[in-house]
Amino acid sequence: MKHIRSTLIAAALALPLMAPAALADTPPNVLVVAQNIDDIVAIDPAQAYEFTSGELVTNVYDRLVQYDAEDPTVLSPGLATDWTIDANAKTITFKLRDDAKFHSGNPVTGTDVVGSFARVIKLNLTPAFILAQLGWTPDNVEQMVTADGNTVTVKYDGDFSPAFVMNILASRPASVVDMATAMANEVDGDMGNAWLNANSAGSGPFSMQAYRPAEIIRLVANKDYFKGAPGVQSVIIQHVAEAATQQLLLEQGDVDMAKNLTPDQIATLDPAKIKVEVFPQAAVHFLSFNQKTDSLTPPAVWEAARYLVDYSGMTDTIINGQMDVHQAFWPKGFPGSYDETPFSYDPEKAKKVLEDAGVALPITVSLDVINAAPFTDMAQSLQASFADAGINFEILPGTGSQVITKYRDRSHEAMLLYWGPDFMDPHSNAKAFAYNSDNSDDKYAATTTWRNAWAVPDEMNKMTTAALTETDPEKRLDMYRDLQQQVQASSPIVIMFQASYQVAMDKDVSGYVNGATSDFVYYRLVEKE
């Protein structure tokens, strides 16, 4: 404890021109965060794919267009001030702002945009598939993305809605890197990858001054940021793995914010000193039925299941503060979400649905679940509530890898799991929950529909494809809302909850923004009274 505490204070006081602070107080212009950051594998935007690395990239780098702190649900100008879309030519032309500079002092140019996109495709690391969806390859990317001064032209190959393309360009791997700095640190043709996994070369509201894996991240405000200087001079994110230690540091005043407290710990905090803010997250949690299991194929079983989940019972107890009731595949807080929750726990109604359909009872089915809280507790709740209607779950706990491997093999019967989007476009989840054009065993698809062997109706497949290509943005979002209603009403996938995230912080802290994914965590507006 003493070591962690002294490390935090020493790191904070290392800031230039910083007045000394009392031992139990964090410095006035520094936000000190206790967080588990040992998930980071890479911080180069061309490779970063973990939760904490997404948060880091968002605060250090910019994109042509981006979801920003003022409203994480609205796509806003980033490094581009305006753009022209030619859907027929499958081309978007961006005009770069004149006042954007990298932390090195180098101006942001069209050449940097072209180089940044090309290095993602050429390095072909984990998140490269997101940009590659636009038909970009190592051989053609520098013809598909071109620059003429401060004008950048982006071409794409595919029947996509321009809105889909714009959301791809707002994703993490589309972050723009200071290519002169990156290439100056190239080793053995890695385009600066090794160096960028220990340093940064962005233009965002913060520069990264220090990064020691599983120890500390120190961000320093970019006072010349084109949207205005951040409200704090620095952000220090200290790796604190134990939730109990995080709580103690927060209560002692040694940190301003604790990000990984449990619901039980949250309940013990003194509300006179510490506030807790709750942020909806992108992951949706569902119960699904493999259509290779004959007893689970009647649509009446799917319908009855929706009335056999004790939604409020779970959210009031075992998952209190961790999840909220949400019954559609696209998360609340994202454009195009459908937030109606028509189902509630009603075992008598479920029994009648099954009786009217002549479903033979009882049904005994295995339920695979990750052997960790709160998933095992949720499985036990489902086991109890479904038994009321003659559906008996035999719970099969396993490690995350065991459960997911079984799911991918389509060898489960029922599955309790969760799903999150790869980027902020409703197609990312629609293809997973409302599309399956080939249900053959040898046509593997990384979707919930294929993994549950659900042959999606042709009309729904067509609508999912049509929504991807729809050029009218509002009409497109309406199509996704319609798809969500259809899946909600009748499918072997029962969507129950959306994850939520509780962040505990000192009452003097304001302006922290935590959107639905780690890519939408923003420190720029944070202030300390």
VENPEPE-V131472 format. One record per residue. BURIAL is I if it has 9 or more other C-alpha atoms within 8 Angstrom, else O. Layout:
burial->[BURIAL BURIAL]
//
This chain:
burial->[O O O O I O O I I O I I I O O O O O O O O O O O I I I O I I I I I I I I I O O I O I I I I I I I I I I I I I I I I I I I I I I I I I I I I O O I O O I O I I I I I O I O I O I O O I I I I I I I I O O I I I I O O O O I I I O I I I I I I I I I I O I I I I I I O I I I O I O I I O O O I I O I I I I O O I I I I I I I O O O I I I O I I I I I I I I I I I I I I I I O I I I O I I O O O I I I I I I I I I I I I I I I I I I I I I I O O I I I I I I I I I O O I O O O I I O I I I I I I I I I I O I O I I I O I I O O I I I I I I I I I O I O I I O O O O O O O I I I O I I I I I I I I I I I I I I O I O O I I O I I I I I I I I I I I I I O O I I O O I I I I I I I I I I I I I I I O I O I I I O O O O O I I O I O I I I O I I O O O O I O O O I O I I I I I I I O O O I I I I I I I I I O I I I O I I I I I I I O I I O O O O I O O I I I O I O I I I I I I O O O I O I I I I I I I I I I I I I I O O I O O O O O O O I I I I I I I I I I O O O I I O I I O O I I I I I O O O O I I I I I I O I I I I I I O I I I I I I I I I I I I I I I I I I O I I O I I I I I I I I I I I I I I I I I O]
//
